[in-house]
Amino acid sequence: MGGGKGREEEKQSVELPLFETNPRRGNTAYKLFSVTVFLAICFIWFYRFTNIPTTGEAGRWAWIGMFISEVFFGIYWILTQSARWDVTYTCPFKERLSLRYEEKLPEVDVFVCTADPILEPPTLVINTVLSVLSFNYPPHKLSVYLSDDGGSEFTFYALLEASKFSKYWIPFCNKFKVEPRSPQVYFARNIHVQDQVFAEEWFNTKKLYEEMRNRIEVAMGSGRISDEIKSQHKGFSEWNSKTTKQDHQSIVKILIDGRNSKAVDAYGNQLPTLVYLSREKKPGKPHNFKAGSMNALIRVSAEVSNAPIILNLDCDMYSNDADAIREALCFFMDEKRGHEISFVQHPQRYANITKNDLYGNAARVCHEIEHACLGSHGAALYCGTGCFHRRASLCGKEYSKEHKYELNGGQEKMNDGRSIEELEEASKVVANCSYEEGTQWGKGMGLVYGCLSEDVITGLTIQCRGWKSVYYNPKRYAFLGVAPTTLEVALVQHKRWSEGLFQIFFSKYNPITYGFRKIKLAPQMGYCVCLLWAPISIPTLCYVILPSLSLLHHISLFPKVTSLWFLPFAYVYAARNGYGLAEALSSGETVKSWWNLQRIWMIRRTTAYFFAFFDTVSRQLGFSETALFTLTDKVMDNDVEKRYQQEIMEFGSSSSSLMFTITSTLALLNLLSFIWGAMKLGLAPEFLPQVSLSGVIVMVNMPVYEALFIRKDSGSLPLSVLIRSVLALSVVCFMPVFFPGNAK
């Protein structure tokens, strides 16, 4: 009876898909709602156009500026509907995968990228490596590669230590089903130990981890690797006094050879393969930042393991789900649709998000709605980390039904019969900086070069070759990283992102032209939502500045509250914010986190996105050089961490930067106009919309006023910023450009 039942379950499983797609509840209701918003926007446009002040009339240019801003806002809102119109969610069935393919699971290569041992400490990096080494996956089918673009012997030493510790950590994780499998995160949690066997192993494993971490930190603190340590592995001979971050030969070291039956853990079980790579760098030779690193990893891994599935992670994105590989394979190995899928993208989640998400890093609505909608069109964005790839598509192959069987043993093995030394030497050749010369690498193969957002371009080119991509947002986050903990770092990060995305808009990879007849219109528009982050800063600046300045000059820019023309303005404002709040609450946010997001969006648009727009346009006109890739700091001191946990806005070490001067000036401008308008409101009620708008901006900027006038800690704004802001405000308030003549 039991055997018959098991066979029946297996038979049913074969007939069922490995994943399913379900539409979001309320899609139809949202479509009706969005139609009403669109009609209101059209009424606003009509009102602005038919009521433009005559030449010479006070506020004419301010009115035109508002009209143009509202046109851009409306067009941008229409674009965003492509990422909200048909939202669907994917759900894999890993149990069905195990029943059908447990003995035929494909090999998987995991790429972890790091670039600087100071900004990305080796202890952080190896915790990510250890978390993926201990995936719940057959170890002989798992290979992990660390790309060290910093070429640091400290990172190599840390990985060597991790390879030794993995012999104890992996069996500990497997025996006790540990989650998450980053030792630093796991041991930092308060665990109530009751079982004596578990308690003993937990204590011993934690002791081993702390000893390992201490050895690494001592080496980092001393600034050198001791001769005693160097004698442990011949790989240290690759570094000498002339080796620098920008000038060194290819370094490839296989620290654990998973092919060798002797590569076992403390209990005699097989270990995964572990490889260290630092590709060659020479002065004057282009290295193409992370894209170049990824392409080198693709070639090196092809020499060593050549797995058909590749997972790429940033060095701070540790695995939070030991079954993440199995869930991703459900998409690739589905009998009906799996062969169409190029990559499976997970959302970029963070472990250090506070309750009310001070800097809007969680982006829950973006993950739950917008990215999911693009995924429903088979055009999920490739975000550069937390992504499972089909090697064939990543290497430039066009979509073909022939790929249907490549995950079941169809991938050619390249390492048969070669020794570790032979594999390392062959890998060094393909990691040389001259290897790509005269090839299609960076063009038609691998990640695309020439843009800060190489990941987004790469995803687009893959989709234009006929492949589909999946967006998977599991309830248990598969990977967790480190979010920015200061406003400065958060803005620098968004400047880099928005700058790279806006570059795509000006390039041959513009999704409207490049994707024409290759992908659907909806994803073409959806790509533009991100690509136009930078230019949307201009209408935002107009809306933050012009109503306040007009109020100070006693010029009305909105219809009277008693007029019917006021209704579309009020409806769009109420609908946008009311629906946005409801959407945020349904996505798991708090009211305060939604409010914090409104603040951070305004600050991003008026600073980071504005500078990204200015810099990109300058480069297009030939006035400046190509932007450089900048890393975000993953380290923070105790005071910064304390204020972050208390959700006190941190303006960072460069509090005198121009970004903060702009933020402070705009905050003071709206404070002044609000006070002035409130005093005059009784005599001129037609200014109520402008006074209300300034009031909202004042409330949004409360942390800025605190940093300017109240706080005295190191994370506040210095007096120099206040002085510059007051001077800038004085100049702006007396600008006659937008306000010729006298108000009537």
N, C-alpha and C positions, 0 to 999 in steps of 0.2 A: 504493500500500500504506500509506504513512505517513498520507495524508489519511483513508483509510478507517478506520484504527486510531484516529485522533483523533476521528472522528465517532462511532465505537463507544463510546469512553470517555465522550464527552459524553452520549450516549444513556443509558448506564448511570448516569452521575452524576445525570441528571434523575430517575431512578427511585429513587434512594437518598435517605434523609433527610439534612438538614443537621446534625442532632445525634442522638445516641443516649444512652440511659440504661441504666447497668449496675448491678446490685445488688452490694453489698459481699460479699466472700467471708466465710463464717462467720456470716451472719445467723441461720441456724437454730440453730447451736451457742450463739450468744449468748442466744437466746430460752430455751433449756433452762437455761443458766446463771442467767439472771435469775429464772427460776421458783424455783430452789433458794434464791436470796438472799431472795426474797419469803417463802418458807416459814420461813426462819430469822428474818426480821423478825417474823413472826406469833408465833413461839415466844417471842421477846424480849418482845413486848407482853403475851402471856399470863403470862409469868413475873412481869413487873413488876406487873401488875394483881392477881394472886393472892397476892402476897407483900408488899403494902403494910403497913408497920409500923402497929400500933394507935395510937390517940390517946394522946399523952403519951410514946410510945416515942421514944427518941433517934433522930434522923435521919429522922423521918417526912416532914417537908416537903422535905428534900433528896431523899428517894426519890421523892416525887410530882413534884418538879421534873425529875428524871431521866426518869421515866415520860413526862411531857408532852413533854420534849425528844425522846425516842425515837419518840414518836408523830408528831411533826412531821417528824423526819428520815425516817421511813418513808414518810409521805405525799409528802414532797418527792422521795424516791427514786422512788416510783411515777410521779410527774409526769415525771421525767427519762427514764423509759423511752419516753415518747412521742417523744423526740428521739434514740432509739438503736435502736428496735425494727426499723425497716426502712430501713437506710441505702443510698442509691443515689448514683452519681456520674454526672455529665453530661460528654459529650465532643462538642465541635463539629468540623465538617469545613470549614475555611475554603477548602480547594481546590475543593470542590464549589460553594461560594458564588461563587467567582470564575468558574467555568465557566458558571454559570447567570445570574448577575446583575451581572457586572462593569460593564456599561453602564447598569444600572438601580439601582445602589446608592443608598439614600436619603440625604438630607442629615442631618448630625449637628451638634447644638449641644452644646458643652462648657461647663459652669458651674464656675468656680473661686471659692471663697468665702474671704475674709480679713476680719479685723475689727480688728486692732490692729498698727500698724507697729513697735511695740516688741517685743511678745511673738511676733509673726509677721513677721520682718524682710522688707522688700521683695525682697532678694536671694533669699531662700527662695521667695517667692511667684512671682517671674518664672522661676525654674528649673522650677517646676511648669507654668507657662504655656508655656514654650518646649518642654517635653517633649510637651505635647499638640498644640501647633501643628505639630510634626513627625511626627505619626502617619502611618503608611503608608496614606494614604487620599486620594482625589482632593481637592485643596485647594479647588476651587470648591464642594465639598459639605461643607466643614468650617468652622464658626464657633466661636470661643472667646470667652467672656465672663468678665471678672473683676469680681466684686462686692466692692467695698471698703466695708465697713460702718464702717470707721474714718474715711472721708472724708478721707484723707490725700493731700496733694499730693506727698508723697514716694513713695507707692505709685503714683500716676499717673505721676510722672517715671520711676520704675523700669520701668513698663510701656511708656512711650514709648521708653526705651532698648532694651527687649527687642524692640519692633517693628522697630527698625532692625537690631539684631543678627540677628534671625530671617532676614533676607535672605541671610545667610551661613551660619547654623547649619542651616537646613532643607535646602538643597542639599548641604551637607557630610554630613548624616545620610543623605540619600537615596543619595548617590553611593557611600558606603562602608558602608552598612547598619549604622550606629552603633547600639549598645545599651549601656546605656540612653540615652535622649535628653534627659536632664537634663544640661546642660553642666557644672554643678558636680560632679556625681557622676562623669560620664564622664572629665573631665580630672583628677580626683583619683586615678584608677586608674593603676597602672603598666602601660603599654602598650609592648610591644617593637615598635618601628617598623623595618620592613625595606624596604618599597617607598618609593622616593624621592619619588614624586608624593604619596603619602599623607602622608609625613613633612612635606613642605612645607606642605600644606594643613592638616594637624593643628596645626602650629606657628602658622601665621597665624591660624587660627580661635581657638585658645587665647589668643593675644595679644589678639585683639579682645574675647574674653569677659572677660579680666582687666582690660582697660582700661575696659570697660563697668561691671564690678563695682566697680572703684576709684572711678569717677565717682559712682556711687550712694552708696557708703559715705562718700565725702568730703562729699556733700550732707547725708547723715544726720548725720554728725559735726558739721557746722557748724550744724545746726538750722534752716537756711533754704535756699530755692531761690534761686540767684543770678538777677539780672536777665538775664544772658546766656543762661542756660538757659531762662528764661521766654519769651524772645523766639523760641524754637524752635517753640512751638506755642501757638495761641490758647486752648487748653483751660485753661491756667494762670490765665486771667482769671476762672475760676469761684471761685477762692479769694481771700479778702481777710482783713483783720485781724479781722473779726467771725465768720469761719467757724470752727466748732468741730465736734468729733466728734458732738455731740448736737444741733447746730443748723446746718443748711445745706440749700440747695435741691437738687433732683435734678441730678445731673451725669451726662451720657451723652456719651461721645466715641468715635466709630468711628476707631480709629487705623490700621487696615488695612481697606480696602473690597474684599473678595474678589470682588465683582460686577464691579469695574472692571478691564478688561484691562491697565491701566497699573500695577496693584498686583502687581508681580513681584519676584522675588528677584534676586540678583546675576548670575544666568545667564539671566534672562528668563522664568523659570517662574512660573506663577500662585501667589499666596500665599493662605492662608486668611484669613477675616475675623477681626479682633480688635477687641473692644469693651470699653471701661472703663465701669463703672457704679458710682455711689454714690447710692443712693436717698435721697430727701428725709427729713430727720429734724427734728422740732420738739419742744421741751420739752412734756411733758404728752401727747404723741401716742404711742400704743403702736406699737412697731416689731417686736415678736415675734421678736427675735433672728434665728437662722439661718433659721427657717421663713419669716419675713417677707422675708429676703434672697432666699431661693429663689423665693418667689412673685413678687417683683419681677423676678427674672431670667426667669421663665417669660413674663411679660407683655412685657418689653422685647425678649426674643429673638423673640417672636411678631411684633413690629413689624419687626424687621430681617431675620431669616432663616426663622423658623417651621419649623425642621426637625422631622420626625416623631419623631426619636430624640434623647434628651437624656442626656448623661453628666454627673453631678455629682461633684465632687472637693473635698476639703479642700485648703487652700493648700499643705500639706506633702506631699501624696500625688502624687508625680511618676509619670509613666508609665514603666513598666519593660518594656513590650512594645509595639513599634510596631504590631503587628497586633491589638491588643486590641479595636478597633472591629469589625474583620472577624469575629473570633470571637464577639463578642456578637450580631452581626447574624444569625449562623447560627441562633440561637434564635428571633429575631423573624420571620425570613423562611422558616422551614421551612413547606413547603406544607400539612402535615397539622396541626401543633400550634402553629405560630408565632403565629397570630392570637389564641390564648388568653393569650399571655404579656404581662404588664404591665411587669415589670422583671427585669433580670438583675443579681444582687448578687454582687460579688467579695468575698472575705474582706479584712479590714483587716490588711494585712501591714506590717512595719516593716523599714527598711534597717539600723538600728543595733542589732539584737538581738545580744547577746553569745552565746558558745558555749553557756553553761549558763543563759541567760535568767533573770537575777537576779530580776527583778520579775514574771515570768510574763506578759510582754506578748505573746508569740508566740501563746499559746492554741491550740497546734497541734491538740490533741484536740478542742477546741470547733469549730474550723474543719473538721477532717477528718470528725468524727462527727456532732455535734449539729446544726450548721447544715445539713450535707448531708442529714440525715434530714428536717428540716423542708422542705427544698427538694424532697425526693422526694414530698411531699404537695402540691406546688404552692403552698407557703406559706412560701417563704424570707423571712427577716426583712429589712426594709429598714434598713440600718445607718447611713445618712446620708452615706456617701462610697463611691466605687468602684462606683457603681450606674448602669446604663443603664436609662433609662425610655422607655416609649412616651408621647409627649406627650398623646395623647388620654386615657389612663387617669389620668395625673397631673393633668389638668385636670378630672377629675370624671366622665368618661363611664362609663356602665355597659358591661359586656362585651357585645359583639354580634359575630356572625359577619361583619358588614359591615366590620369592621376588617381583614379578611383581605387586602384589596387596597390599604390606605392607604399602605403603604411603597413602592409602585411608582408614584409620581407622583400619588397621591391627595390629598396635602396641599396645601391652598390657599396660594399665594404671596401675601405681603402687601406686599412691598417694590418691586414692579414700577413702574418709572418715577419713583420718588421719589429726590431727591438726598440726599446725606449729611446736609445741614442739616435737611431735612424729616424724615428718619428719626430724627435726634437729638431734634428738638422733639417728635415724636409719642411717642418713648420716655420723655421727661421727664414727660409727662403721666401715663403709666401707672405711673411710679416715684414719684409723689407720695404722701405719707403719708395723704392723705385719699381716695385713689382707691378704696380697699377698703370705705369706709363704705357700708353698705346693700347690700353684695354678698355672695356666697357664698365669697369668698376666705377661706381659713383654716378653712372649715367643710366645704363640699361640693366646693370647688375648691382645687387646689394642696395644699401641706403644711398639716396641721391645726395650729391654734394652741392654746395653753393648757397646754402640758406641756413639760418639759425634754427629753423623748424624743419630739419631734414626728415623727422619722423612723419610729419603730416604729409609732406610731398611724397614720401615713399609709399605711404598708404594709398594716396590718390593714384599714383602710377600703377600700383598693383591692381587696384579696382578697374582702372582703364584698360588693363590687359585681360579683362573678363572675369576676374576672381571676385568673390564676395567675402565680406568680413562680418564677424559676429561681435556684438557687445554683450558681455556677460557681467551682471552685477549681482553677485551672490549675497545671501543674507549674512553669511560669515565671510568677512572680507578676506580675500585670498592673500593679499600682500598689504603691508603697512609700512609707511615711511615716516620721515620727519618733516613736519610743516614749519615754515618760517615763524619765528617767535618775536620778531621785531617788525615794525612797520617799514623800516628801511629795507630790510632783506626781502620782505614781501613785495614791495614796489619794484625793486631791482629785478626780481624774478619775473614779474608781470611785464616789465618793460622789455625784457629779453624775449618773452613769449610773443607779445603783441608785435614787436618789431620783426621777428622772424615770420610771423603769420602775414603781416602786411607786405613783406617782401615777396611772398608767394603771389599776392594779388597782382603785382607788377611784372611777374615773371611769365615765362612761357607755360608754367604750370597753373595758371589761373584756371580754376575749375569750370568757369563758364565757357572758356574757349577750349582748353585742353580736354575737358571731360565731355565736350559736345558729342552727342550720339554714342558715347561710350558708357556713361552712367546716367541715371535718371535725373530729371530736373530738380526734384526735391533734395537729393544729396548735393547737387551742385550749389543750390541756394544755402543748404545747411553748412557747407564748407565756408561760405562767405560770411556767415554769422561770426565765426572766429576770426577770419581774415580781416574783417573790418572793425576789430576792436580799436585799433589806433585812430582811424579817421572819425569814429563816433565821438571822440574826445572834443572835437571842435564844436558841434552843436551843444554838447553838455556844458562846455565853458560859456557859450553864449547864454544858455538858460540860467547859469549860476550868476553871471555878471550883469547882463542887460536889464532884467527886471529890477534889480537892486539899484543900479545906476539911474535908471529911469525914475524910480521912486524918489531918489534924492533930488532929481531935477523936476519933480512934480509932473511926470508924464505917464499917462496910463497906457498900458500895453495889452490889456485884456478887456473883454466886454464887461459891462456892469453886471453885478450879481442878479439884478432884477430883469436882465435881458434874456430872451430865449437862447441867444447865441452863447451864453455862459454854460448852458447845459452840456454841450459836447465836451468842453474843457473839463467840467466837473466829472462827467461820466468816465472819460478816459483816465483821469487821475485816480478816481475811486476804483474803477474796474482793474486797472493795472496793480494798484497796491492791495486792494481787497483780495483779488484772485491770487496775487503773488504770496500774500500772507497765508491764505488757505493752502496753497500748494506747498509752501515751506513747512507748515505744521503737519501736513499729511506725509511729508518726507522725513519726519523725525526731528525737525528743528524746533527751537523754542521761539517765542515771540521776540525775545531779546536777541537771539542769534540772527533772526530775520532783520531786525533793526540794525544790528552791527553790519550785516551784509549791505544794507542801503548806504551806510556810511562809507564802507570800504570801496563800493563801486563808484561812488562819487569821487573819492580821493584818487582811485586808480585812473579814472577817466580824465581828471583834470591835471594829473601829474605824469604817472608812468606812461599811459597811453598817448598823452600829448607829446611827450618827449620822443616816444617811439615813432609817432607820426612825423614829427619834425626831422628826426634823424634819417628816417627812410626816404622822405621826399628830398632831403639834402643829398643823399647818396644817388638817388635817381637823376638828380640834376648835375651830378658830378662835383658837388661842393665838399664832400667828405669821403673818407675811406670806408671800406667794408667793416661792419661791426664785428667785434670779437666776442667769442663765447665766454660767458662769465659763470663761475660756480657760485652756488649759494652756500654760506657757512652752515655746517651741521653742528657747530659747537656753540654753547652759550654759557656765560658765567652764572654763578649762583643768584646774584641780584636780579639779573634779567629773567632767569627761570622763575624766581619767586613772584615777580611782577606779572609774568605771563600767566602763571597759575591763578593769580588774583584778578586776572583779566583787566590789567591796567595797561593802557596803550604805551608801547615802547617805541620811542622815535629813533633809537639806535645811536651808534657812536658818531655818526656824521650828521648830527642834528642841525648843522648850519647849511645843509645842502639846499640847492635851489628848489627841489621838490617841496621841502617843508616850508620854504618861504612863500611859495605859491599857495599851498594849503592854508597857511596862516593868513595871508592877504585876503583870500576869498572868504575865510571865516569872519575876519574883521569887517570886511565890506558888507556882508549880509547882517552882521550884528548892528552895524551903524544904521543901515537902511531900515532894519526892523524897528529899532528904537525911534528913528525919525518918522517912519510911517505910522507907527502906533500912536505917536503924539498927535499926528495930523488926521487920523482916521475919522474922528468925530466930525470934522469939517469937510472931509472928502471921502465918503464911503466907497466911491468907485475904485479906490486903491486897495480894497480888501483882498482881491486875489494876489496882488504883488506882496502885500504885507504878510499874507498867509504863507506864500512861497518862501519868503525870506525867513519867516518864523520856523518853517520846517527845516531849512538849511541850518539855522542856528541850533536847533535841537540836535540835528545830526552831528554838528561840530562841537558838542559839549566837551569831549575829551581833548580837543585842540585848545579850547579856552582854558581848561584845567592845566594843560602842559605849559601854556603861555603865562598864566597869572597866578596859579595856586601852587602847583607842585614844585618841589625843590630837589627831587631826586635826580640821579644821573640820566634817567630816561626821559626827562622833560625837555622842553625847548628852551635854549639859552636866550639871554637878553638880545644877542646880536640878531636873531631871527625876528624878534618882536620889533626891533628898530627898523630893519629892512622892510618888514611888512607894513609898518606905519608909513614909511617914506613912499613905498609903492602905492599904498592906498591913497595917499595925498595926491599923487600924480594921476591915478585913475579917476578919482572923484572929480577932477577938474578937466577931464578930457572933453573937448568941445566937438569931437568928430561926429559922434552919434546924436548930438543934441543941439543942432543949430537953431537959432531963434529963441523965442520965449514960449513957455507953455501957455496954453490958453486956459 
